[in-house]
Amino acid sequence: MILINLLQDSTANNSGYNIGYVIGKYLPFLTLAVIAYFLFRYFKNKSKQ
């Protein structure tokens, strides 16, 4: 087990964690912004008709 830990690249583990952290941090805000944009566009086009 110690040999496996020594052979692992610690920077790869940290970069994988950072990517997941950034996605988890910004994905909810991005999805809310996309939903708000499409709702705004839908109601704006609906009021013109």
Biopython code that builds the backbone (N, CA, C, O; Angstrom):
import numpy as np
from Bio.PDB.StructureBuilder import StructureBuilder

atoms = [
    (1, "MET", "N", (0.819, -1.195, 0.000)),
    (1, "MET", "CA", (0.000, 0.000, 0.000)),
    (1, "MET", "C", (0.859, 1.253, 0.000)),
    (1, "MET", "O", (0.539, 2.226, -0.682)),
    (2, "ILE", "N", (1.938, 1.238, 0.752)),
    (2, "ILE", "CA", (2.834, 2.392, 0.804)),
    (2, "ILE", "C", (3.489, 2.601, -0.552)),
    (2, "ILE", "O", (3.692, 3.739, -0.973)),
    (3, "LEU", "N", (3.823, 1.506, -1.243)),
    (3, "LEU", "CA", (4.444, 1.609, -2.563)),
    (3, "LEU", "C", (3.500, 2.260, -3.560)),
    (3, "LEU", "O", (3.939, 3.058, -4.387)),
    (4, "ILE", "N", (2.226, 1.940, -3.501)),
    (4, "ILE", "CA", (1.244, 2.542, -4.397)),
    (4, "ILE", "C", (1.136, 4.039, -4.126)),
    (4, "ILE", "O", (1.060, 4.836, -5.060)),
    (5, "ASN", "N", (1.130, 4.415, -2.868)),
    (5, "ASN", "CA", (1.050, 5.833, -2.523)),
    (5, "ASN", "C", (2.277, 6.597, -2.990)),
    (5, "ASN", "O", (2.170, 7.752, -3.401)),
    (6, "LEU", "N", (3.429, 5.969, -2.930)),
    (6, "LEU", "CA", (4.653, 6.642, -3.374)),
    (6, "LEU", "C", (4.688, 6.812, -4.884)),
    (6, "LEU", "O", (5.263, 7.777, -5.387)),
    (7, "LEU", "N", (4.072, 5.876, -5.616)),
    (7, "LEU", "CA", (4.117, 5.929, -7.078)),
    (7, "LEU", "C", (3.061, 6.863, -7.669)),
    (7, "LEU", "O", (3.158, 7.246, -8.835)),
    (8, "GLN", "N", (2.072, 7.227, -6.890)),
    (8, "GLN", "CA", (1.032, 8.108, -7.404)),
    (8, "GLN", "C", (1.565, 9.521, -7.566)),
    (8, "GLN", "O", (2.404, 9.990, -6.796)),
    (9, "ASP", "N", (1.044, 10.190, -8.606)),
    (9, "ASP", "CA", (1.420, 11.577, -8.830)),
    (9, "ASP", "C", (0.450, 12.461, -8.049)),
    (9, "ASP", "O", (-0.740, 12.502, -8.360)),
    (10, "SER", "N", (0.942, 13.150, -7.062)),
    (10, "SER", "CA", (0.056, 13.939, -6.206)),
    (10, "SER", "C", (-0.526, 15.134, -6.948)),
    (10, "SER", "O", (-1.621, 15.581, -6.607)),
    (11, "THR", "N", (0.168, 15.668, -7.953)),
    (11, "THR", "CA", (-0.379, 16.814, -8.691)),
    (11, "THR", "C", (-1.572, 16.396, -9.534)),
    (11, "THR", "O", (-2.489, 17.192, -9.739)),
    (12, "ALA", "N", (-1.578, 15.179, -10.022)),
    (12, "ALA", "CA", (-2.724, 14.695, -10.793)),
    (12, "ALA", "C", (-3.949, 14.580, -9.895)),
    (12, "ALA", "O", (-5.054, 14.934, -10.308)),
    (13, "ASN", "N", (-3.769, 14.097, -8.692)),
    (13, "ASN", "CA", (-4.897, 13.998, -7.761)),
    (13, "ASN", "C", (-5.433, 15.375, -7.407)),
    (13, "ASN", "O", (-6.647, 15.572, -7.342)),
    (14, "ASN", "N", (-4.545, 16.318, -7.181)),
    (14, "ASN", "CA", (-4.984, 17.668, -6.814)),
    (14, "ASN", "C", (-5.674, 18.357, -7.979)),
    (14, "ASN", "O", (-6.665, 19.056, -7.770)),
    (15, "SER", "N", (-5.182, 18.183, -9.195)),
    (15, "SER", "CA", (-5.812, 18.841, -10.340)),
    (15, "SER", "C", (-7.188, 18.243, -10.611)),
    (15, "SER", "O", (-8.108, 18.963, -11.000)),
    (16, "GLY", "N", (-7.338, 16.951, -10.414)),
    (16, "GLY", "CA", (-8.654, 16.337, -10.577)),
    (16, "GLY", "C", (-9.636, 16.843, -9.543)),
    (16, "GLY", "O", (-10.811, 17.049, -9.843)),
    (17, "TYR", "N", (-9.164, 17.041, -8.340)),
    (17, "TYR", "CA", (-10.027, 17.592, -7.284)),
    (17, "TYR", "C", (-10.409, 19.033, -7.607)),
    (17, "TYR", "O", (-11.557, 19.431, -7.408)),
    (18, "ASN", "N", (-9.455, 19.815, -8.103)),
    (18, "ASN", "CA", (-9.731, 21.219, -8.417)),
    (18, "ASN", "C", (-10.725, 21.350, -9.556)),
    (18, "ASN", "O", (-11.572, 22.243, -9.533)),
    (19, "ILE", "N", (-10.639, 20.484, -10.545)),
    (19, "ILE", "CA", (-11.586, 20.535, -11.660)),
    (19, "ILE", "C", (-12.995, 20.239, -11.152)),
    (19, "ILE", "O", (-13.942, 20.939, -11.509)),
    (20, "GLY", "N", (-13.135, 19.224, -10.337)),
    (20, "GLY", "CA", (-14.437, 18.899, -9.774)),
    (20, "GLY", "C", (-14.971, 19.996, -8.877)),
    (20, "GLY", "O", (-16.174, 20.252, -8.849)),
    (21, "TYR", "N", (-14.089, 20.640, -8.148)),
    (21, "TYR", "CA", (-14.503, 21.734, -7.265)),
    (21, "TYR", "C", (-15.005, 22.921, -8.075)),
    (21, "TYR", "O", (-16.022, 23.519, -7.724)),
    (22, "VAL", "N", (-14.310, 23.271, -9.150)),
    (22, "VAL", "CA", (-14.722, 24.406, -9.982)),
    (22, "VAL", "C", (-16.047, 24.108, -10.670)),
    (22, "VAL", "O", (-16.920, 24.974, -10.732)),
    (23, "ILE", "N", (-16.207, 22.901, -11.185)),
    (23, "ILE", "CA", (-17.470, 22.534, -11.843)),
    (23, "ILE", "C", (-18.613, 22.579, -10.832)),
    (23, "ILE", "O", (-19.680, 23.110, -11.139)),
    (24, "GLY", "N", (-18.414, 22.044, -9.658)),
    (24, "GLY", "CA", (-19.449, 22.057, -8.641)),
    (24, "GLY", "C", (-19.763, 23.441, -8.120)),
    (24, "GLY", "O", (-20.876, 23.701, -7.662)),
    (25, "LYS", "N", (-18.789, 24.330, -8.186)),
    (25, "LYS", "CA", (-18.994, 25.685, -7.690)),
    (25, "LYS", "C", (-19.776, 26.537, -8.688)),
    (25, "LYS", "O", (-20.650, 27.304, -8.283)),
    (26, "TYR", "N", (-19.482, 26.420, -9.977)),
    (26, "TYR", "CA", (-20.072, 27.313, -10.965)),
    (26, "TYR", "C", (-21.246, 26.712, -11.725)),
    (26, "TYR", "O", (-22.021, 27.460, -12.320)),
    (27, "LEU", "N", (-21.407, 25.410, -11.729)),
    (27, "LEU", "CA", (-22.481, 24.783, -12.497)),
    (27, "LEU", "C", (-23.881, 25.201, -12.039)),
    (27, "LEU", "O", (-24.725, 25.454, -12.899)),
    (28, "PRO", "N", (-24.175, 25.287, -10.749)),
    (28, "PRO", "CA", (-25.526, 25.730, -10.363)),
    (28, "PRO", "C", (-25.845, 27.145, -10.836)),
    (28, "PRO", "O", (-26.965, 27.408, -11.274)),
    (29, "PHE", "N", (-24.883, 28.054, -10.755)),
    (29, "PHE", "CA", (-25.129, 29.414, -11.208)),
    (29, "PHE", "C", (-25.287, 29.477, -12.716)),
    (29, "PHE", "O", (-26.105, 30.243, -13.226)),
    (30, "LEU", "N", (-24.519, 28.689, -13.421)),
    (30, "LEU", "CA", (-24.618, 28.667, -14.878)),
    (30, "LEU", "C", (-25.966, 28.117, -15.318)),
    (30, "LEU", "O", (-26.575, 28.656, -16.242)),
    (31, "THR", "N", (-26.440, 27.065, -14.682)),
    (31, "THR", "CA", (-27.740, 26.507, -15.060)),
    (31, "THR", "C", (-28.868, 27.481, -14.737)),
    (31, "THR", "O", (-29.812, 27.606, -15.517)),
    (32, "LEU", "N", (-28.787, 28.168, -13.611)),
    (32, "LEU", "CA", (-29.811, 29.157, -13.283)),
    (32, "LEU", "C", (-29.802, 30.312, -14.280)),
    (32, "LEU", "O", (-30.864, 30.815, -14.646)),
    (33, "ALA", "N", (-28.629, 30.736, -14.722)),
    (33, "ALA", "CA", (-28.542, 31.820, -15.700)),
    (33, "ALA", "C", (-29.125, 31.388, -17.035)),
    (33, "ALA", "O", (-29.805, 32.178, -17.690)),
    (34, "VAL", "N", (-28.878, 30.164, -17.449)),
    (34, "VAL", "CA", (-29.420, 29.664, -18.716)),
    (34, "VAL", "C", (-30.937, 29.548, -18.631)),
    (34, "VAL", "O", (-31.634, 29.924, -19.573)),
    (35, "ILE", "N", (-31.453, 29.042, -17.537)),
    (35, "ILE", "CA", (-32.907, 28.935, -17.362)),
    (35, "ILE", "C", (-33.547, 30.320, -17.357)),
    (35, "ILE", "O", (-34.587, 30.524, -17.983)),
    (36, "ALA", "N", (-32.936, 31.268, -16.659)),
    (36, "ALA", "CA", (-33.473, 32.632, -16.614)),
    (36, "ALA", "C", (-33.456, 33.261, -17.999)),
    (36, "ALA", "O", (-34.399, 33.963, -18.365)),
    (37, "TYR", "N", (-32.410, 33.027, -18.774)),
    (37, "TYR", "CA", (-32.330, 33.581, -20.133)),
    (37, "TYR", "C", (-33.440, 33.037, -21.015)),
    (37, "TYR", "O", (-34.092, 33.797, -21.731)),
    (38, "PHE", "N", (-33.660, 31.735, -20.973)),
    (38, "PHE", "CA", (-34.697, 31.149, -21.818)),
    (38, "PHE", "C", (-36.096, 31.557, -21.359)),
    (38, "PHE", "O", (-36.978, 31.757, -22.194)),
    (39, "LEU", "N", (-36.314, 31.683, -20.059)),
    (39, "LEU", "CA", (-37.605, 32.173, -19.577)),
    (39, "LEU", "C", (-37.838, 33.619, -20.019)),
    (39, "LEU", "O", (-38.940, 33.964, -20.444)),
    (40, "PHE", "N", (-36.829, 34.448, -19.923)),
    (40, "PHE", "CA", (-36.935, 35.832, -20.360)),
    (40, "PHE", "C", (-37.249, 35.904, -21.847)),
    (40, "PHE", "O", (-38.117, 36.667, -22.269)),
    (41, "ARG", "N", (-36.539, 35.107, -22.639)),
    (41, "ARG", "CA", (-36.783, 35.101, -24.085)),
    (41, "ARG", "C", (-38.178, 34.599, -24.413)),
    (41, "ARG", "O", (-38.831, 35.133, -25.309)),
    (42, "TYR", "N", (-38.644, 33.581, -23.703)),
    (42, "TYR", "CA", (-39.969, 33.016, -23.941)),
    (42, "TYR", "C", (-41.065, 34.040, -23.644)),
    (42, "TYR", "O", (-41.971, 34.234, -24.454)),
    (43, "PHE", "N", (-40.982, 34.689, -22.493)),
    (43, "PHE", "CA", (-42.021, 35.645, -22.126)),
    (43, "PHE", "C", (-41.944, 36.924, -22.957)),
    (43, "PHE", "O", (-42.966, 37.567, -23.198)),
    (44, "LYS", "N", (-40.751, 37.294, -23.391)),
    (44, "LYS", "CA", (-40.620, 38.464, -24.255)),
    (44, "LYS", "C", (-41.258, 38.201, -25.608)),
    (44, "LYS", "O", (-41.950, 39.068, -26.141)),
    (45, "ASN", "N", (-41.039, 37.022, -26.173)),
    (45, "ASN", "CA", (-41.637, 36.679, -27.459)),
    (45, "ASN", "C", (-43.139, 36.446, -27.323)),
    (45, "ASN", "O", (-43.887, 36.706, -28.266)),
    (46, "LYS", "N", (-43.586, 35.966, -26.181)),
    (46, "LYS", "CA", (-45.006, 35.712, -25.967)),
    (46, "LYS", "C", (-45.780, 37.023, -25.887)),
    (46, "LYS", "O", (-46.915, 37.101, -26.358)),
    (47, "SER", "N", (-45.179, 38.054, -25.295)),
    (47, "SER", "CA", (-45.871, 39.336, -25.154)),
    (47, "SER", "C", (-45.985, 40.076, -26.484)),
    (47, "SER", "O", (-46.875, 40.913, -26.634)),
    (48, "LYS", "N", (-45.122, 39.800, -27.444)),
    (48, "LYS", "CA", (-45.183, 40.457, -28.756)),
    (48, "LYS", "C", (-46.323, 39.920, -29.600)),
    (48, "LYS", "O", (-46.812, 40.622, -30.486)),
    (49, "GLN", "N", (-46.750, 38.715, -29.354)),
    (49, "GLN", "CA", (-47.805, 38.100, -30.195)),
    (49, "GLN", "C", (-49.175, 38.535, -29.809)),
    (49, "GLN", "O", (-50.154, 38.107, -30.419)),
]
sb = StructureBuilder()
sb.init_structure("model")
sb.init_model(0)
sb.init_chain("A")
sb.init_seg("    ")
for serial, (resi, resn, name, xyz) in enumerate(atoms, 1):
    if name == "N":
        sb.init_residue(resn, " ", resi, " ")
    sb.init_atom(name, np.array(xyz, "f"), 0.0, 1.0, " ", f" {name:<3s}", serial, name[0])
structure = sb.get_structure()
